[in-house]
Amino acid sequence: MPARRTHLAPSTAQSELAEALDALRTELELPGEFSPEVLAEAEAARAAEPPPARDLRELAFVTLDPAGARDLDQAFLIEPRAGGGWLVRYAIADVPSFVRPGGAVDAEARRRGQSLYAADGMIPLHPPVIGVDRASLLPGEDRTAYVWSFELDDRGAVQRTGLERALVRSRAQLDYESAQRAVDAGEHDGPLAELPAFGAARLEQERLRGGASLDLPDEEVVRDEHGGYRIERRLPLPVETWNAQLSILTGIEAARLMLEGGVGVLRTMPPPAPDAIAAFRTRAAALGLPWPERMAYGDYLRGLDRRDPRTGPVLRAAASLFRGAGYEVFDGTPPADPGQAAIAAPYAHVTAPIRRLVDRWGLVASLAIAEGRPVPAWLRESLPELPPLMQAAAARASRLEQATLDRVEAALLADRVGEVFEATVVEARGEDRLVVQLDEPAVTANCPAPAGRPMPRAGERMPIVLEHADIRSGSIGFRPGGGAALPS
């Protein structure tokens, strides 16, 4: 699905929006600039760790990220094996070498928890000299990395896993859209040659495990070259889905290592509760896409046609099956239920240490266990701190994302109060509220149900009238328009 882009029209709205977004940093108590002490320690740590003995710079690693990214956590190389299957190497940024446990950079990273992506600029987890410079796997630069290696058979199943610290050099920085164009054009040579087949095989492994993926449309606030803002809504490209399988594979194997070693931190999620499954089954049937009784929910979600207008509401309803994610730490006895239900396996976060605090712990523990060394004392002692730190960071990121989206949506509509819009009903909430999605601009909002008429069903279209749009608070108000529902 191509991106849908909507630019702000009035300059007055742009100016007010810029002020409202800047105010969010204070309202949400977002982290500010790094202190001189943190910056000085980060600068001094640039060459604190000697290069590892292993040199893999002859390998043609590449990165694959959103266009313009500079905090590059991962680089990959996928090669076919002579007997079938693949040898996959996945290099992860060596952040642990630049962060001294108990030091100023470490303390500040624990306070932040994760990088935040505000519309008016990123709020990084680490100082730039680490996050977008020395640790980042930038093309043409020598970098130390945690290099995972996986031998997979022709079905994508893991036969052997290795992990070592090595010197690497990325050959190219690829972005999703140009990479997808290359794949679509049939370019069979180069770094992407094996990615589609690898991705398909790993997605089949996900199906065999009983895992599932929502693949909901992304809604992102993007700042353009003129200083204005727009909302982009699109489905993930196939190359993004295949690339995600690299991280999922690594997270599964890292969890296995830590469970075998008896110490670590897992990303967990309980299986859907029976009442959530029953409620989703009812909603899917009401939307005209019933979930067959004997089909696994992962197979059902994978089989939905993303071009069908009913699919969006079904996927949105399916979010009720993917709740309760958290972090479980252990030192000795592993968690009673170590699984991550959507992945259908134990899983750990280890592939984004530049942007997420917990990954540094997972990497250090995994390497120590893989090499048969004791896990460092600082790591074991600090494990209990991680779940509350990550929970607070995730909540902060969620508040920022929603508040930013609300204010940009209000700015897109600020000069259109009283106008009638065509909208699609996304879902009904209770007996009198609807969630609707405008055709243009790309805005999702609440609206009262029309009085004196049957409750619209998800997927139906209806006219709505904009009553107010306040940029500073992000508040938008609609009411049903006159007339009957529009044809779907």
C-alpha positions as CSV (number, residue, x, y, z in Angstrom):
1,M,0.0,0.0,0.0
2,P,1.6,3.3,-1.1
3,A,2.2,6.0,1.5
4,R,-0.6,8.6,1.8
5,R,0.8,12.0,2.3
6,T,-1.0,15.1,3.5
7,H,0.8,18.5,3.9
8,L,-0.3,21.3,6.2
9,A,-1.8,24.2,4.2
10,P,-2.0,27.3,6.4
11,S,1.3,28.8,7.6
12,T,-0.5,29.9,10.8
13,A,-1.3,26.3,11.6
14,Q,2.4,25.3,11.0
15,S,3.6,27.9,13.4
16,E,1.1,27.0,16.1
17,L,1.9,23.3,15.6
18,A,5.6,23.9,16.0
19,E,4.9,25.6,19.3
20,A,2.6,22.9,20.5
21,L,5.1,20.1,19.7
22,D,7.9,22.0,21.4
23,A,5.6,22.4,24.5
24,L,5.1,18.6,24.6
25,R,8.7,18.1,25.7
26,T,8.0,20.0,28.9
27,E,4.4,18.7,29.4
28,L,5.6,15.0,29.1
29,E,8.9,15.7,31.0
30,L,10.9,14.3,28.1
31,P,14.7,14.1,28.5
32,G,16.6,17.2,27.4
33,E,20.2,17.7,26.5
34,F,23.0,15.4,27.8
35,S,24.9,16.9,30.7
36,P,28.6,17.9,30.2
37,E,29.6,15.0,32.4
38,V,27.8,12.5,30.2
39,L,29.1,14.0,27.0
40,A,32.7,14.0,28.3
41,E,32.5,10.4,29.3
42,A,31.0,9.4,26.0
43,E,33.8,11.2,24.1
44,A,36.5,9.6,26.2
45,A,34.9,6.2,25.6
46,R,35.4,6.4,21.8
47,A,38.5,4.3,21.8
48,A,38.2,2.7,25.3
49,E,37.9,-0.9,24.0
50,P,40.6,-2.4,21.9
51,P,39.6,-4.1,18.6
52,P,38.6,-7.8,18.9
53,A,40.9,-10.5,17.7
54,R,38.3,-11.6,15.1
55,D,38.4,-9.6,11.8
56,L,35.4,-10.0,9.5
57,R,35.9,-6.8,7.4
58,E,36.2,-8.9,4.2
59,L,32.5,-9.8,4.6
60,A,30.0,-7.6,2.6
61,F,27.6,-6.6,5.4
62,V,24.9,-4.1,4.6
63,T,22.3,-2.2,6.7
64,L,18.6,-1.8,5.9
65,D,16.7,0.9,7.6
66,P,14.4,3.9,7.0
67,A,15.8,6.4,4.7
68,G,18.1,8.9,6.4
69,A,18.7,6.9,9.6
70,R,22.0,7.3,11.3
71,D,21.6,5.2,14.4
72,L,22.3,1.9,12.6
73,D,22.1,-1.0,15.0
74,Q,22.2,-4.0,12.6
75,A,24.0,-5.1,9.5
76,F,23.4,-8.5,7.7
77,L,24.9,-10.9,5.2
78,I,22.8,-13.8,3.9
79,E,24.6,-16.4,1.7
80,P,23.3,-19.6,0.2
81,R,24.8,-22.9,1.5
82,A,26.0,-25.5,-1.0
83,G,23.7,-28.2,0.3
84,G,20.7,-25.8,0.5
85,G,19.6,-23.3,3.1
86,W,21.6,-20.3,4.2
87,L,24.4,-19.0,6.3
88,V,23.2,-15.8,7.9
89,R,25.4,-13.3,9.7
90,Y,23.9,-10.5,11.7
91,A,26.1,-7.9,13.2
92,I,24.8,-5.8,16.1
93,A,26.3,-2.5,17.2
94,D,28.9,-2.9,20.0
95,V,27.3,-0.4,22.4
96,P,28.5,-2.3,25.5
97,S,32.1,-1.3,24.6
98,F,31.3,2.4,24.9
99,V,29.1,2.4,28.1
100,R,30.9,1.8,31.4
101,P,28.6,0.0,33.9
102,G,27.9,2.4,36.7
103,G,29.2,5.4,34.8
104,A,27.5,8.7,33.8
105,V,26.5,7.4,30.3
106,D,25.0,4.2,31.8
107,A,23.1,6.2,34.5
108,E,21.6,8.5,31.9
109,A,20.7,5.6,29.6
110,R,18.9,3.9,32.4
111,R,17.0,7.2,33.1
112,R,15.9,7.4,29.4
113,G,15.3,3.7,28.6
114,Q,15.0,4.1,24.9
115,S,15.3,6.6,22.1
116,L,12.3,8.7,21.4
117,Y,11.3,9.8,17.9
118,A,9.5,13.2,18.2
119,A,8.2,14.9,15.1
120,D,10.6,17.8,15.7
121,G,13.7,15.7,16.3
122,M,15.0,12.5,17.9
123,I,15.7,12.3,21.6
124,P,18.4,9.7,21.7
125,L,19.2,7.1,24.3
126,H,23.0,7.7,24.0
127,P,25.0,10.8,23.2
128,P,25.5,11.3,19.5
129,V,29.2,10.4,19.6
130,I,28.1,6.9,20.5
131,G,24.6,6.5,18.9
132,V,25.2,8.1,15.5
133,D,28.9,7.9,15.3
134,R,31.3,5.4,16.8
135,A,28.9,2.6,17.6
136,S,26.6,3.0,14.5
137,L,27.3,0.6,11.7
138,L,27.8,3.3,9.1
139,P,29.0,2.2,5.6
140,G,32.7,2.2,5.0
141,E,33.6,2.5,8.6
142,D,35.5,-0.1,10.7
143,R,33.2,-1.1,13.7
144,T,33.3,-3.6,16.4
145,A,30.1,-5.7,16.6
146,Y,28.4,-8.6,18.2
147,V,28.2,-11.0,15.2
148,W,25.6,-13.7,15.3
149,S,25.9,-16.6,12.7
150,F,23.1,-19.0,11.9
151,E,23.2,-22.0,9.8
152,L,19.7,-22.7,8.4
153,D,18.4,-25.6,6.4
154,D,16.4,-25.1,3.2
155,R,13.2,-24.8,5.3
156,G,14.7,-22.0,7.4
157,A,15.2,-24.1,10.6
158,V,18.2,-23.3,12.7
159,Q,20.9,-26.0,12.7
160,R,23.7,-24.1,14.4
161,T,24.1,-20.7,16.1
162,G,27.3,-18.9,16.9
163,L,28.1,-15.5,18.5
164,E,31.4,-13.6,18.7
165,R,32.7,-10.1,18.9
166,A,34.4,-9.1,15.7
167,L,35.6,-6.2,13.6
168,V,33.2,-5.5,10.6
169,R,32.8,-2.9,7.9
170,S,29.4,-2.3,6.3
171,R,29.4,-1.9,2.5
172,A,26.2,0.0,1.9
173,Q,23.4,1.7,3.8
174,L,20.1,0.5,2.1
175,D,16.7,2.0,2.7
176,Y,13.3,0.2,2.6
177,E,11.7,1.8,-0.4
178,S,14.7,1.6,-2.7
179,A,15.4,-1.9,-1.6
180,Q,11.8,-2.9,-2.4
181,R,12.1,-1.4,-5.8
182,A,15.3,-3.4,-6.5
183,V,13.5,-6.6,-5.4
184,D,10.5,-5.8,-7.5
185,A,12.7,-5.1,-10.5
186,G,14.1,-8.6,-10.3
187,E,17.7,-7.6,-9.3
188,H,18.9,-11.0,-8.3
189,D,22.5,-10.1,-7.5
190,G,23.8,-8.1,-4.6
191,P,23.1,-8.0,-0.9
192,L,19.3,-8.5,-1.2
193,A,19.5,-11.6,-3.4
194,E,18.7,-14.1,-0.6
195,L,16.5,-11.9,1.5
196,P,13.1,-12.8,-0.1
197,A,13.7,-16.5,0.1
198,F,15.1,-16.3,3.6
199,G,12.2,-14.2,4.7
200,A,9.6,-16.5,3.2
201,A,11.3,-19.5,4.9
202,R,11.4,-17.8,8.3
203,L,7.7,-16.7,7.9
204,E,6.9,-20.4,7.3
205,Q,8.8,-21.3,10.4
206,E,6.7,-18.7,12.3
207,R,3.5,-20.4,10.9
208,L,4.8,-23.8,12.0
209,R,5.5,-22.4,15.5
210,G,2.0,-21.0,15.7
211,G,3.1,-17.4,15.7
212,A,1.3,-14.4,14.3
213,S,1.9,-10.9,13.0
214,L,-0.5,-8.0,12.8
215,D,1.2,-5.9,10.2
216,L,-1.0,-2.9,11.0
217,P,-0.7,0.2,8.8
218,D,2.0,2.6,10.2
219,E,0.9,6.1,11.0
220,E,3.9,8.3,11.2
221,V,4.3,12.1,11.6
222,V,7.0,13.3,9.2
223,R,8.6,16.7,8.9
224,D,9.3,17.8,5.3
225,E,12.1,19.9,3.9
226,H,10.1,23.1,4.3
227,G,9.5,22.6,8.0
228,G,5.9,21.5,7.6
229,Y,4.4,18.2,8.9
230,R,2.5,15.4,7.3
231,I,1.0,12.1,8.3
232,E,2.0,9.0,6.4
233,R,-0.1,5.9,6.6
234,R,1.1,2.7,4.9
235,L,1.4,-1.0,5.3
236,P,4.9,-2.4,5.9
237,L,6.8,-3.3,2.7
238,P,7.7,-6.9,2.1
239,V,11.4,-6.1,2.6
240,E,10.5,-4.7,6.1
241,T,8.8,-7.9,7.0
242,W,11.7,-10.1,5.8
243,N,14.2,-7.8,7.6
244,A,12.2,-8.1,10.8
245,Q,12.6,-11.9,10.5
246,L,16.4,-11.4,11.0
247,S,15.7,-9.7,14.4
248,I,13.1,-12.3,15.4
249,L,15.5,-15.2,14.5
250,T,18.3,-13.5,16.6
251,G,15.9,-12.8,19.5
252,I,14.7,-16.4,19.6
253,E,18.3,-17.7,19.7
254,A,19.4,-15.2,22.3
255,A,16.6,-16.3,24.5
256,R,17.6,-19.9,24.1
257,L,21.2,-19.1,25.0
258,M,20.1,-17.2,28.2
259,L,17.7,-19.9,29.2
260,E,20.4,-22.5,28.8
261,G,22.8,-20.3,30.8
262,G,20.4,-19.7,33.6
263,V,20.6,-15.9,33.5
264,G,19.2,-13.1,31.4
265,V,16.2,-11.0,30.4
266,L,13.3,-12.1,28.1
267,R,10.6,-10.2,26.3
268,T,7.4,-12.1,27.2
269,M,3.7,-12.0,26.3
270,P,1.0,-14.3,27.6
271,P,-1.2,-16.2,25.2
272,P,-4.6,-14.6,24.4
273,A,-7.2,-15.2,27.2
274,P,-10.2,-17.3,26.1
275,D,-12.6,-14.4,26.5
276,A,-10.4,-12.2,24.3
277,I,-10.4,-14.9,21.6
278,A,-14.2,-15.3,21.9
279,A,-14.7,-11.5,21.6
280,F,-12.4,-11.3,18.6
281,R,-14.1,-14.2,16.9
282,T,-17.4,-12.4,17.3
283,R,-16.1,-9.1,16.0
284,A,-14.5,-10.8,13.0
285,A,-17.7,-12.5,12.1
286,A,-19.6,-9.2,12.4
287,L,-17.2,-7.6,10.0
288,G,-17.9,-10.3,7.4
289,L,-14.6,-12.1,7.7
290,P,-15.3,-15.0,10.1
291,W,-12.5,-16.8,11.7
292,P,-12.9,-20.6,11.0
293,E,-13.1,-22.6,14.2
294,R,-10.2,-25.0,13.5
295,M,-7.8,-22.4,12.1
296,A,-5.0,-21.0,14.2
297,Y,-5.3,-17.2,14.7
298,G,-1.9,-16.7,13.1
299,D,-3.0,-18.5,9.9
300,Y,-6.2,-16.5,9.9
301,L,-4.4,-13.1,10.2
302,R,-1.9,-14.1,7.6
303,G,-4.6,-15.1,5.2
304,L,-6.5,-11.7,5.3
305,D,-6.5,-9.7,2.0
306,R,-4.8,-6.4,2.9
307,R,-6.7,-4.8,0.0
308,D,-10.1,-5.7,1.5
309,P,-11.5,-2.6,3.3
310,R,-12.8,-5.0,6.1
311,T,-9.3,-6.2,6.9
312,G,-8.2,-3.0,8.6
313,P,-11.0,-3.1,11.2
314,V,-10.3,-6.8,11.7
315,L,-6.6,-6.3,12.3
316,R,-7.4,-3.4,14.7
317,A,-9.7,-5.7,16.6
318,A,-7.0,-8.4,16.7
319,A,-4.9,-6.1,18.8
320,S,-6.8,-7.4,21.8
321,L,-5.0,-10.7,21.3
322,F,-1.6,-9.1,21.6
323,R,-1.6,-7.6,25.1
324,G,0.4,-8.0,28.3
325,A,3.9,-7.8,26.8
326,G,6.7,-7.2,29.4
327,Y,10.2,-8.2,30.5
328,E,11.1,-11.1,32.7
329,V,14.5,-11.3,34.3
330,F,16.0,-14.4,35.9
331,D,19.2,-15.5,37.6
332,G,18.9,-19.2,38.3
333,T,15.3,-20.4,38.0
334,P,13.9,-19.3,34.6
335,P,10.4,-17.8,34.3
336,A,7.5,-20.3,34.6
337,D,6.2,-19.1,31.3
338,P,9.1,-17.7,29.2
339,G,7.2,-17.5,25.9
340,Q,6.3,-14.6,23.7
341,A,2.8,-15.5,22.4
342,A,2.9,-13.6,19.1
343,I,6.3,-15.1,18.2
344,A,5.3,-18.5,19.7
345,A,8.7,-19.0,21.3
346,P,10.9,-17.6,24.1
347,Y,12.3,-14.3,22.8
348,A,14.8,-11.6,23.9
349,H,15.5,-8.0,22.7
350,V,19.2,-7.9,21.6
351,T,19.2,-6.3,18.2
352,A,18.8,-2.6,18.9
353,P,21.3,-1.6,21.7
354,I,21.7,2.0,20.3
355,R,18.0,2.7,20.7
356,R,16.8,0.4,23.5
357,L,18.4,0.0,27.0
358,V,17.6,-3.7,27.6
359,D,19.4,-4.9,24.5
360,R,22.8,-4.1,26.1
361,W,22.1,-6.6,28.9
362,G,20.9,-9.3,26.5
363,L,24.0,-9.0,24.3
364,V,26.5,-9.1,27.1
365,A,24.7,-12.1,28.8
366,S,24.4,-13.9,25.5
367,L,28.1,-13.5,24.6
368,A,29.3,-14.6,28.0
369,I,27.2,-17.7,27.9
370,A,28.2,-18.5,24.3
371,E,31.9,-18.2,25.2
372,G,31.5,-20.2,28.4
373,R,32.4,-17.2,30.6
374,P,30.7,-16.0,33.8
375,V,28.1,-13.4,33.2
376,P,29.4,-10.1,34.7
377,A,28.4,-9.3,38.2
378,W,27.2,-5.8,37.3
379,L,24.7,-7.4,34.9
380,R,23.3,-9.9,37.4
381,E,23.0,-7.3,40.1
382,S,21.2,-4.8,37.9
383,L,18.7,-7.2,36.3
384,P,15.8,-6.4,38.6
385,E,16.0,-2.7,37.6
386,L,15.3,-3.5,33.9
387,P,11.5,-4.2,33.8
388,P,10.4,-1.0,35.6
389,L,12.8,1.1,33.6
390,M,11.6,-0.3,30.3
391,Q,7.9,-0.1,31.3
392,A,8.4,3.6,32.1
393,A,10.2,4.2,28.9
394,A,7.6,2.5,26.8
395,A,4.8,4.5,28.5
396,R,6.6,7.7,27.8
397,A,7.1,6.8,24.1
398,S,3.5,5.9,23.8
399,R,2.3,9.2,25.3
400,L,4.6,11.1,23.0
401,E,3.5,9.3,19.9
402,Q,-0.2,9.7,20.6
403,A,0.1,13.4,21.7
404,T,2.1,14.2,18.6
405,L,-0.3,12.5,16.3
406,D,-3.3,14.3,17.9
407,R,-1.7,17.7,17.4
408,V,-0.7,17.1,13.8
409,E,-4.2,15.9,13.0
410,A,-5.7,19.0,14.6
411,A,-3.4,21.2,12.6
412,L,-4.3,19.4,9.4
413,L,-8.0,20.2,10.1
414,A,-7.7,23.6,11.8
415,D,-9.0,25.7,8.9
416,R,-11.8,23.2,8.0
417,V,-14.3,23.5,10.9
418,G,-17.9,23.0,9.6
419,E,-16.7,21.0,6.6
420,V,-18.3,17.6,5.7
421,F,-15.9,14.7,5.3
422,E,-16.4,11.2,4.0
423,A,-15.2,8.6,6.6
424,T,-15.0,4.9,7.0
425,V,-16.1,3.3,10.3
426,V,-13.1,1.5,11.9
427,E,-15.0,0.2,14.9
428,A,-17.9,0.7,17.2
429,R,-17.3,1.4,20.9
430,G,-20.2,0.7,23.1
431,E,-23.6,1.7,21.9
432,D,-23.0,5.4,21.0
433,R,-19.4,5.9,19.9
434,L,-17.5,5.2,16.7
435,V,-13.9,5.3,15.6
436,V,-13.8,6.7,12.0
437,Q,-11.0,7.2,9.5
438,L,-11.1,10.1,7.1
439,D,-10.3,9.6,3.4
440,E,-8.3,12.8,3.3
441,P,-6.5,14.0,5.3
442,A,-5.2,10.7,6.9
443,V,-6.9,11.2,10.3
444,T,-8.5,8.7,12.7
445,A,-10.9,10.1,15.2
446,N,-13.9,9.5,17.5
447,C,-17.4,10.4,16.5
448,P,-20.8,9.9,18.2
449,A,-23.0,7.3,16.5
450,P,-25.9,8.9,14.5
451,A,-29.0,9.2,16.5
452,G,-32.2,7.5,15.4
453,R,-30.5,5.3,12.8
454,P,-29.0,1.8,13.0
455,M,-25.5,1.6,14.4
456,P,-23.0,1.7,11.5
457,R,-20.8,-1.4,11.2
458,A,-17.1,-1.4,10.8
459,G,-16.2,-0.9,7.1
460,E,-19.3,1.2,6.4
461,R,-18.9,4.8,5.1
462,M,-20.6,7.8,6.5
463,P,-20.5,11.6,6.3
464,I,-19.2,13.4,9.3
465,V,-18.9,17.1,10.2
466,L,-15.9,18.7,11.9
467,E,-17.0,20.7,14.9
468,H,-13.6,21.8,16.3
469,A,-9.9,21.3,16.0
470,D,-7.6,22.7,18.7
471,I,-3.9,22.4,17.9
472,R,-2.5,23.1,21.3
473,S,-4.5,20.4,23.0
474,G,-4.8,18.1,20.0
475,S,-8.5,17.9,20.5
476,I,-10.7,17.1,17.5
477,G,-14.5,16.9,17.5
478,F,-16.8,15.4,14.9
479,R,-20.6,14.8,14.6
480,P,-22.5,12.6,12.2
481,G,-23.4,14.4,9.0
482,G,-26.9,14.3,7.5
483,G,-28.1,11.5,5.3
484,A,-27.6,7.8,5.2
485,A,-24.4,5.9,5.3
486,L,-22.4,6.0,2.1
487,P,-21.8,2.9,0.1
488,S,-18.8,0.8,1.2
